[in-house]
Amino acid sequence: MENKNIIGLEVENSNHIAEALNELLANHQIYYQNLRGFHWLILGKNFFQLHEKYEALYNEAADTIDEIAERILMIGGTPLHTFEGYLEIADLKSAKDIRSSKESLDVVEQNVLFLTNSIRTILKQASKNNDEGTVAIMGELISRYEKQLWMLSAYNATID
């Protein structure tokens, strides 16, 4: 049983999945901070709707971050936990000084699409390695983010 972790999965495969989950964690931290900035800085006629929506999205992102970090721990990894660590491996970029509805919504849509594609890759890897716990989490996230993309796109289409 030396090559299995505490939940019975192959250590080597779990290590690869933990690496991918750490990349997802880092990108979620950037996504979260982008949402916080948009929540604080948004201006214009859509202020009330977007201020509230960005708060809901960053609260949801915080829960997702926690879930990803805990999954990394369950499969035997160590979640990244410093800003330096996140910035070192994140592919998403920090959004700075964005105040317009259209521009902020465009960034959120791009971030969510990037995260969704990353999640799909992890889901395939976890499925191949019989990691049903990670598969379940990734499947739930894909469903949630696909719905978010649809709703964000529909709302963004109404913005001038």
Beta strands, then each sheet from edge to edge (+ up, - down):
end
